[in-house]
Amino acid sequence: MESIQSIGAGIFAIAVLHTFSTKFFEHLAHTRPRHAGVWHLLGEVEVVFGFWAIVLVAVMLATLGFKPATEYLDTRNFTEPMFVFAIMVIAASRPILELTRSLVTAMANRMPLPGAVAYVFLGLSAIPLLGSFITEPAAMTLAALMLRDGLYIRNPSDRLKYAVLGVLFVNISIGGTLTPFAAPPVLMVAAKWGWDLPFMLTHFGWRAALAVAINAFVVTLLFYRELATIQLSDDSQSGPNPITTQHEAIPFAIYAFHILLLAGVVVFAHHPSAFMGLFLLFMGVATAYPQYQDRLILREGLLVAFFLAGLVVLGGQQQWWLEGLLKSMSPDTVFWAATGLTAITDNAALTYLGSLVEGLSDEFKYALVAGAVTGGGLTVIANAPNPAGFAILKRYFSDEAISAVGLFAAAALPTLVAAIAFKYL
């Protein structure tokens, strides 16, 4: 098993490097069409960890045998990948999306700002904070779809695309910390450490809300001129409105049903048999009333679930070095270390490993979780909802690929703002 742990760490390192190379593979797919299918496959970030997880399992089968390999898979917890899949598809359904868009548009119309300024500001501030109640994966899906329709399809500059993406990822990561059940890294430790709603609001919530607002304000201020020229309707005087397609009006009962289903999936987030049952009910209703739906994002949801499942499989072989590393640190050190480590591993995995260590001080616990959520926007693998936003928005970047370096650079300043808020306020 020690040799498998070393091999698992090596495969994990290769997978991390692979995520930073996807833009290169997408470029090869366009310049070498003879094998475009293979290059496209290797260029899909959502496929990377699933692919290398299969490699790890193949190595385990070859070296340990069938029973140990299958027992390892059986002991992994795949609830989060299934939950993210279900919540993504339901949150991106037309009734939920139209309702959210209407609320954001109504708020934007009350703000005397030109073009897409108010719409983008609210998409980067209000929706991430809403994630504290509808969960971060749902908030990421809604925000990414709204920004896609209100900004990305209008071909803004590459600088604006990356800047908005960086702020979106960081704000989603910290915006779910107002409650103890919405952000995956908080969810992993809240019950064991006794972190309830008052604790989250007083220790994380107000700091997160402040950082989210500052990040959204700064990016809209820096790109104010370009955003002001982007009109979201034919009549520029009518205020920001998202692009919509003419559909049959949705009855109130359909809106209410979707809201109840979304709430039910959130309530039963730890019970896959329950929330997957609700998801199947949703699929039945969506099939029965197709006139009230757009295309369901089943492909995108499955790819994200595959990504997260691969991360679960590979992450199970990283405990031997992550846990020892955490134990050797002081609270001050662990905050910055967690922020950096989150860039190369899922932040929920970090906090979960921390929850296994007994005798941690309250200061250490806060530093670990605060650092984990702070670094959650630096890479696509840093936070569980990131692949959802990545899958929705990547086609609007050159070669339909998002540069890992570009994302890291765009998220650096918002991450620093979050770090200051959590560490020094």
TIKOLTI-599584 format. One record per residue (C-alpha): residue in three letters; residue number from 1; x, y, z. Coordinates in steps of 0.25 Angstrom, whole numbers, plus 5000, padded with zeros to 4 digits. Example, Ala and Ser with C-alpha at 12.3 -4.5 7.8 and 13.67 -1.06 7.14 Angstrom:
2
ATOM_ala_1_5049_4982_5031 .
ATOM_ser_2_5055_4996_5029 .
//
This chain:
425
ATOM_met_1_5000_5000_5000 .
ATOM_glu_2_5012_5010_5003 .
ATOM_ser_3_5016_5008_4988 .
ATOM_ile_4_5002_5010_4983 .
ATOM_gln_5_5002_5023_4992 .
ATOM_ser_6_5014_5028_4985 .
ATOM_ile_7_5009_5024_4971 .
ATOM_gly_8_4996_5031_4975 .
ATOM_ala_9_5003_5044_4978 .
ATOM_gly_10_5011_5043_4965 .
ATOM_ile_11_4999_5041_4957 .
ATOM_phe_12_4992_5053_4964 .
ATOM_ala_13_5004_5062_4961 .
ATOM_ile_14_5003_5058_4947 .
ATOM_ala_15_4988_5061_4947 .
ATOM_val_16_4990_5074_4953 .
ATOM_leu_17_5001_5077_4942 .
ATOM_his_18_4991_5072_4932 .
ATOM_thr_19_4980_5082_4936 .
ATOM_phe_20_4990_5094_4933 .
ATOM_ser_21_4993_5088_4919 .
ATOM_thr_22_4979_5087_4914 .
ATOM_lys_23_4980_5099_4906 .
ATOM_phe_24_4992_5093_4899 .
ATOM_phe_25_4984_5081_4895 .
ATOM_glu_26_4972_5089_4890 .
ATOM_his_27_4982_5096_4881 .
ATOM_leu_28_4987_5083_4876 .
ATOM_ala_29_4973_5079_4873 .
ATOM_his_30_4971_5091_4863 .
ATOM_thr_31_4985_5090_4857 .
ATOM_arg_32_4986_5075_4855 .
ATOM_pro_33_4972_5071_4851 .
ATOM_arg_34_4976_5057_4848 .
ATOM_his_35_4975_5053_4863 .
ATOM_ala_36_4966_5064_4867 .
ATOM_gly_37_4957_5055_4875 .
ATOM_val_38_4969_5050_4884 .
ATOM_trp_39_4974_5064_4886 .
ATOM_his_40_4960_5069_4889 .
ATOM_leu_41_4959_5058_4900 .
ATOM_leu_42_4972_5062_4906 .
ATOM_gly_43_4968_5076_4906 .
ATOM_glu_44_4955_5074_4914 .
ATOM_val_45_4958_5079_4928 .
ATOM_glu_46_4946_5071_4933 .
ATOM_val_47_4952_5058_4928 .
ATOM_val_48_4966_5060_4933 .
ATOM_phe_49_4964_5055_4948 .
ATOM_gly_50_4954_5044_4943 .
ATOM_phe_51_4964_5039_4933 .
ATOM_trp_52_4976_5039_4943 .
ATOM_ala_53_4967_5032_4953 .
ATOM_ile_54_4964_5021_4944 .
ATOM_val_55_4979_5020_4942 .
ATOM_leu_56_4981_5019_4957 .
ATOM_val_57_4970_5008_4958 .
ATOM_ala_58_4977_5000_4947 .
ATOM_val_59_4990_5001_4954 .
ATOM_met_60_4983_4996_4967 .
ATOM_leu_61_4977_4985_4959 .
ATOM_ala_62_4990_4980_4953 .
ATOM_thr_63_4998_4981_4966 .
ATOM_leu_64_4988_4979_4978 .
ATOM_gly_65_4978_4970_4971 .
ATOM_phe_66_4963_4971_4969 .
ATOM_lys_67_4958_4971_4983 .
ATOM_pro_68_4967_4982_4989 .
ATOM_ala_69_4964_4991_4977 .
ATOM_thr_70_4949_4990_4977 .
ATOM_glu_71_4949_4991_4993 .
ATOM_tyr_72_4957_5004_4991 .
ATOM_leu_73_4946_5009_4981 .
ATOM_asp_74_4935_5004_4990 .
ATOM_thr_75_4940_5012_5002 .
ATOM_arg_76_4941_5025_4994 .
ATOM_asn_77_4929_5035_4997 .
ATOM_phe_78_4923_5040_4983 .
ATOM_thr_79_4912_5047_4989 .
ATOM_glu_80_4917_5061_4985 .
ATOM_pro_81_4919_5058_4971 .
ATOM_met_82_4905_5052_4970 .
ATOM_phe_83_4900_5064_4977 .
ATOM_val_84_4907_5074_4968 .
ATOM_phe_85_4901_5067_4956 .
ATOM_ala_86_4887_5068_4961 .
ATOM_ile_87_4888_5082_4966 .
ATOM_met_88_4894_5087_4953 .
ATOM_val_89_4884_5082_4944 .
ATOM_ile_90_4872_5087_4953 .
ATOM_ala_91_4878_5100_4956 .
ATOM_ala_92_4881_5102_4941 .
ATOM_ser_93_4866_5099_4937 .
ATOM_arg_94_4859_5110_4930 .
ATOM_pro_95_4849_5113_4941 .
ATOM_ile_96_4860_5114_4952 .
ATOM_leu_97_4869_5122_4943 .
ATOM_glu_98_4858_5132_4938 .
ATOM_leu_99_4853_5134_4952 .
ATOM_thr_100_4867_5138_4956 .
ATOM_arg_101_4870_5146_4944 .
ATOM_ser_102_4857_5154_4947 .
ATOM_leu_103_4861_5157_4961 .
ATOM_val_104_4875_5162_4957 .
ATOM_thr_105_4870_5170_4945 .
ATOM_ala_106_4860_5177_4954 .
ATOM_met_107_4871_5181_4963 .
ATOM_ala_108_4880_5185_4952 .
ATOM_asn_109_4869_5194_4946 .
ATOM_arg_110_4868_5201_4959 .
ATOM_met_111_4883_5205_4958 .
ATOM_pro_112_4886_5217_4949 .
ATOM_leu_113_4898_5210_4942 .
ATOM_pro_114_4900_5209_4927 .
ATOM_gly_115_4901_5196_4919 .
ATOM_ala_116_4904_5184_4926 .
ATOM_val_117_4911_5190_4938 .
ATOM_ala_118_4900_5187_4948 .
ATOM_tyr_119_4897_5174_4942 .
ATOM_val_120_4911_5169_4943 .
ATOM_phe_121_4913_5175_4957 .
ATOM_leu_122_4901_5168_4963 .
ATOM_gly_123_4905_5155_4955 .
ATOM_leu_124_4918_5155_4963 .
ATOM_ser_125_4913_5159_4976 .
ATOM_ala_126_4898_5156_4979 .
ATOM_ile_127_4898_5142_4972 .
ATOM_pro_128_4911_5137_4980 .
ATOM_leu_129_4905_5141_4993 .
ATOM_leu_130_4892_5134_4989 .
ATOM_gly_131_4901_5122_4989 .
ATOM_ser_132_4900_5122_5004 .
ATOM_phe_133_4886_5118_5003 .
ATOM_ile_134_4884_5110_4990 .
ATOM_thr_135_4898_5104_4991 .
ATOM_glu_136_4911_5108_4983 .
ATOM_pro_137_4909_5098_4972 .
ATOM_ala_138_4895_5104_4969 .
ATOM_ala_139_4900_5118_4970 .
ATOM_met_140_4912_5116_4961 .
ATOM_thr_141_4903_5110_4950 .
ATOM_leu_142_4893_5121_4951 .
ATOM_ala_143_4904_5132_4951 .
ATOM_ala_144_4912_5126_4940 .
ATOM_leu_145_4899_5124_4931 .
ATOM_met_146_4895_5139_4934 .
ATOM_leu_147_4909_5144_4931 .
ATOM_arg_148_4909_5136_4918 .
ATOM_asp_149_4896_5142_4913 .
ATOM_gly_150_4899_5156_4918 .
ATOM_leu_151_4914_5157_4915 .
ATOM_tyr_152_4922_5146_4909 .
ATOM_ile_153_4913_5144_4896 .
ATOM_arg_154_4916_5158_4893 .
ATOM_asn_155_4931_5156_4890 .
ATOM_pro_156_4937_5165_4901 .
ATOM_ser_157_4952_5166_4902 .
ATOM_asp_158_4960_5155_4907 .
ATOM_arg_159_4965_5163_4919 .
ATOM_leu_160_4950_5165_4923 .
ATOM_lys_161_4947_5150_4921 .
ATOM_tyr_162_4958_5146_4930 .
ATOM_ala_163_4956_5157_4940 .
ATOM_val_164_4941_5153_4942 .
ATOM_leu_165_4944_5138_4942 .
ATOM_gly_166_4955_5140_4953 .
ATOM_val_167_4945_5149_4962 .
ATOM_leu_168_4934_5139_4959 .
ATOM_phe_169_4942_5127_4964 .
ATOM_val_170_4948_5134_4976 .
ATOM_asn_171_4934_5140_4980 .
ATOM_ile_172_4927_5127_4979 .
ATOM_ser_173_4937_5120_4988 .
ATOM_ile_174_4936_5130_4999 .
ATOM_gly_175_4921_5134_4997 .
ATOM_gly_176_4916_5121_5002 .
ATOM_thr_177_4922_5123_5016 .
ATOM_leu_178_4910_5131_5022 .
ATOM_thr_179_4904_5117_5026 .
ATOM_pro_180_4909_5104_5030 .
ATOM_phe_181_4903_5095_5019 .
ATOM_ala_182_4906_5102_5006 .
ATOM_ala_183_4921_5102_5004 .
ATOM_pro_184_4927_5088_5002 .
ATOM_pro_185_4940_5092_5011 .
ATOM_val_186_4931_5097_5022 .
ATOM_leu_187_4921_5085_5020 .
ATOM_met_188_4932_5075_5023 .
ATOM_val_189_4935_5081_5037 .
ATOM_ala_190_4923_5088_5042 .
ATOM_ala_191_4916_5077_5049 .
ATOM_lys_192_4929_5071_5055 .
ATOM_trp_193_4934_5084_5060 .
ATOM_gly_194_4920_5090_5064 .
ATOM_trp_195_4920_5102_5054 .
ATOM_asp_196_4905_5106_5054 .
ATOM_leu_197_4899_5118_5046 .
ATOM_pro_198_4902_5129_5057 .
ATOM_phe_199_4917_5124_5057 .
ATOM_met_200_4918_5125_5042 .
ATOM_leu_201_4911_5139_5041 .
ATOM_thr_202_4920_5145_5052 .
ATOM_his_203_4933_5138_5048 .
ATOM_phe_204_4932_5136_5033 .
ATOM_gly_205_4920_5143_5028 .
ATOM_trp_206_4922_5158_5029 .
ATOM_arg_207_4936_5156_5024 .
ATOM_ala_208_4932_5148_5012 .
ATOM_ala_209_4921_5158_5009 .
ATOM_leu_210_4931_5170_5009 .
ATOM_ala_211_4941_5163_5001 .
ATOM_val_212_4931_5159_4990 .
ATOM_ala_213_4926_5173_4989 .
ATOM_ile_214_4940_5179_4988 .
ATOM_asn_215_4944_5169_4977 .
ATOM_ala_216_4931_5171_4969 .
ATOM_phe_217_4933_5186_4971 .
ATOM_val_218_4947_5187_4967 .
ATOM_val_219_4946_5178_4954 .
ATOM_thr_220_4934_5186_4949 .
ATOM_leu_221_4941_5199_4952 .
ATOM_leu_222_4954_5195_4945 .
ATOM_phe_223_4946_5191_4933 .
ATOM_tyr_224_4935_5201_4934 .
ATOM_arg_225_4937_5207_4920 .
ATOM_glu_226_4936_5194_4913 .
ATOM_leu_227_4924_5189_4921 .
ATOM_ala_228_4917_5202_4919 .
ATOM_thr_229_4917_5200_4904 .
ATOM_ile_230_4911_5186_4905 .
ATOM_gln_231_4896_5187_4903 .
ATOM_leu_232_4888_5176_4907 .
ATOM_ser_233_4875_5180_4900 .
ATOM_asp_234_4872_5186_4886 .
ATOM_asp_235_4867_5199_4893 .
ATOM_ser_236_4879_5204_4902 .
ATOM_gln_237_4870_5213_4910 .
ATOM_ser_238_4862_5201_4915 .
ATOM_gly_239_4872_5197_4925 .
ATOM_pro_240_4880_5184_4926 .
ATOM_asn_241_4872_5171_4922 .
ATOM_pro_242_4878_5158_4919 .
ATOM_ile_243_4876_5152_4905 .
ATOM_thr_244_4864_5143_4905 .
ATOM_thr_245_4858_5134_4894 .
ATOM_gln_246_4843_5135_4892 .
ATOM_his_247_4836_5123_4900 .
ATOM_glu_248_4823_5120_4905 .
ATOM_ala_249_4820_5127_4918 .
ATOM_ile_250_4823_5118_4930 .
ATOM_pro_251_4811_5115_4940 .
ATOM_phe_252_4813_5119_4954 .
ATOM_ala_253_4811_5104_4958 .
ATOM_ile_254_4824_5100_4949 .
ATOM_tyr_255_4832_5111_4956 .
ATOM_ala_256_4827_5106_4970 .
ATOM_phe_257_4830_5092_4967 .
ATOM_his_258_4845_5095_4962 .
ATOM_ile_259_4847_5103_4974 .
ATOM_leu_260_4842_5092_4983 .
ATOM_leu_261_4851_5082_4976 .
ATOM_leu_262_4863_5091_4977 .
ATOM_ala_263_4861_5093_4992 .
ATOM_gly_264_4858_5078_4994 .
ATOM_val_265_4872_5074_4987 .
ATOM_val_266_4879_5084_4996 .
ATOM_val_267_4872_5079_5009 .
ATOM_phe_268_4875_5064_5005 .
ATOM_ala_269_4890_5068_5001 .
ATOM_his_270_4896_5057_5009 .
ATOM_his_271_4886_5046_5005 .
ATOM_pro_272_4888_5042_4990 .
ATOM_ser_273_4876_5032_4990 .
ATOM_ala_274_4867_5044_4994 .
ATOM_phe_275_4873_5055_4985 .
ATOM_met_276_4875_5046_4973 .
ATOM_gly_277_4860_5042_4974 .
ATOM_leu_278_4856_5056_4974 .
ATOM_phe_279_4865_5058_4962 .
ATOM_leu_280_4858_5047_4954 .
ATOM_leu_281_4845_5053_4958 .
ATOM_phe_282_4850_5066_4952 .
ATOM_met_283_4854_5059_4939 .
ATOM_gly_284_4840_5053_4938 .
ATOM_val_285_4833_5066_4939 .
ATOM_ala_286_4843_5073_4930 .
ATOM_thr_287_4840_5062_4919 .
ATOM_ala_288_4825_5063_4921 .
ATOM_tyr_289_4826_5078_4920 .
ATOM_pro_290_4837_5081_4910 .
ATOM_gln_291_4831_5095_4906 .
ATOM_tyr_292_4835_5100_4919 .
ATOM_gln_293_4850_5096_4918 .
ATOM_asp_294_4862_5099_4909 .
ATOM_arg_295_4873_5089_4907 .
ATOM_leu_296_4876_5082_4920 .
ATOM_ile_297_4891_5083_4923 .
ATOM_leu_298_4892_5068_4925 .
ATOM_arg_299_4906_5067_4918 .
ATOM_glu_300_4912_5078_4925 .
ATOM_gly_301_4907_5072_4938 .
ATOM_leu_302_4912_5058_4936 .
ATOM_leu_303_4926_5064_4932 .
ATOM_val_304_4927_5072_4945 .
ATOM_ala_305_4922_5059_4953 .
ATOM_phe_306_4933_5051_4946 .
ATOM_phe_307_4943_5062_4949 .
ATOM_leu_308_4939_5062_4964 .
ATOM_ala_309_4938_5046_4965 .
ATOM_gly_310_4953_5046_4959 .
ATOM_leu_311_4957_5056_4969 .
ATOM_val_312_4951_5047_4980 .
ATOM_val_313_4958_5035_4975 .
ATOM_leu_314_4972_5041_4974 .
ATOM_gly_315_4970_5050_4987 .
ATOM_gly_316_4969_5037_4995 .
ATOM_gln_317_4983_5034_4993 .
ATOM_gln_318_4988_5048_4997 .
ATOM_gln_319_4985_5047_5012 .
ATOM_trp_320_4998_5042_5016 .
ATOM_trp_321_5006_5054_5012 .
ATOM_leu_322_4995_5065_5014 .
ATOM_glu_323_4991_5061_5028 .
ATOM_gly_324_5006_5061_5033 .
ATOM_leu_325_5008_5075_5026 .
ATOM_leu_326_4996_5081_5033 .
ATOM_lys_327_5001_5075_5047 .
ATOM_ser_328_5014_5082_5045 .
ATOM_met_329_5008_5096_5044 .
ATOM_ser_330_5004_5108_5053 .
ATOM_pro_331_4991_5115_5051 .
ATOM_asp_332_4997_5126_5043 .
ATOM_thr_333_5005_5117_5034 .
ATOM_val_334_4993_5108_5032 .
ATOM_phe_335_4985_5119_5026 .
ATOM_trp_336_4995_5123_5015 .
ATOM_ala_337_4998_5108_5013 .
ATOM_ala_338_4984_5104_5012 .
ATOM_thr_339_4982_5116_5002 .
ATOM_gly_340_4994_5111_4993 .
ATOM_leu_341_4990_5096_4995 .
ATOM_thr_342_4976_5098_4990 .
ATOM_ala_343_4981_5102_4977 .
ATOM_ile_344_4986_5088_4974 .
ATOM_thr_345_4976_5080_4982 .
ATOM_asp_346_4961_5082_4985 .
ATOM_asn_347_4959_5091_4997 .
ATOM_ala_348_4948_5081_5003 .
ATOM_ala_349_4959_5070_5003 .
ATOM_leu_350_4968_5079_5011 .
ATOM_thr_351_4958_5083_5022 .
ATOM_tyr_352_4953_5068_5022 .
ATOM_leu_353_4967_5063_5025 .
ATOM_gly_354_4968_5074_5036 .
ATOM_ser_355_4955_5069_5042 .
ATOM_leu_356_4962_5056_5044 .
ATOM_val_357_4973_5062_5053 .
ATOM_glu_358_4969_5062_5068 .
ATOM_gly_359_4973_5073_5077 .
ATOM_leu_360_4973_5085_5068 .
ATOM_ser_361_4971_5099_5074 .
ATOM_asp_362_4960_5108_5070 .
ATOM_glu_363_4969_5117_5064 .
ATOM_phe_364_4976_5106_5055 .
ATOM_lys_365_4962_5101_5051 .
ATOM_tyr_366_4958_5115_5046 .
ATOM_ala_367_4971_5117_5039 .
ATOM_leu_368_4970_5104_5032 .
ATOM_val_369_4956_5107_5026 .
ATOM_ala_370_4958_5121_5024 .
ATOM_gly_371_4971_5118_5016 .
ATOM_ala_372_4964_5107_5008 .
ATOM_val_373_4952_5116_5003 .
ATOM_thr_374_4961_5128_5001 .
ATOM_gly_375_4969_5120_4990 .
ATOM_gly_376_4957_5113_4984 .
ATOM_gly_377_4957_5122_4972 .
ATOM_leu_378_4972_5120_4967 .
ATOM_thr_379_4970_5108_4959 .
ATOM_val_380_4959_5100_4953 .
ATOM_ile_381_4961_5088_4963 .
ATOM_ala_382_4962_5097_4975 .
ATOM_asn_383_4947_5097_4978 .
ATOM_ala_384_4936_5087_4975 .
ATOM_pro_385_4927_5097_4967 .
ATOM_asn_386_4938_5102_4958 .
ATOM_pro_387_4937_5092_4948 .
ATOM_ala_388_4923_5095_4946 .
ATOM_gly_389_4926_5110_4943 .
ATOM_phe_390_4938_5105_4934 .
ATOM_ala_391_4929_5096_4926 .
ATOM_ile_392_4919_5107_4923 .
ATOM_leu_393_4928_5118_4919 .
ATOM_lys_394_4940_5111_4913 .
ATOM_arg_395_4935_5112_4899 .
ATOM_tyr_396_4935_5127_4899 .
ATOM_phe_397_4950_5127_4900 .
ATOM_ser_398_4960_5125_4889 .
ATOM_asp_399_4962_5111_4885 .
ATOM_glu_400_4950_5108_4894 .
ATOM_ala_401_4960_5106_4905 .
ATOM_ile_402_4963_5114_4918 .
ATOM_ser_403_4977_5116_4921 .
ATOM_ala_404_4981_5111_4935 .
ATOM_val_405_4991_5122_4936 .
ATOM_gly_406_4982_5133_4931 .
ATOM_leu_407_4971_5128_4942 .
ATOM_phe_408_4982_5128_4953 .
ATOM_ala_409_4986_5142_4949 .
ATOM_ala_410_4972_5147_4949 .
ATOM_ala_411_4968_5141_4962 .
ATOM_ala_412_4981_5146_4969 .
ATOM_leu_413_4976_5160_4973 .
ATOM_pro_414_4962_5155_4977 .
ATOM_thr_415_4969_5144_4986 .
ATOM_leu_416_4978_5155_4992 .
ATOM_val_417_4965_5163_4996 .
ATOM_ala_418_4959_5151_5002 .
ATOM_ala_419_4972_5147_5010 .
ATOM_ile_420_4972_5161_5016 .
ATOM_ala_421_4957_5160_5020 .
ATOM_phe_422_4959_5147_5026 .
ATOM_lys_423_4972_5148_5032 .
ATOM_tyr_424_4973_5163_5037 .
ATOM_leu_425_4959_5168_5039 .
//
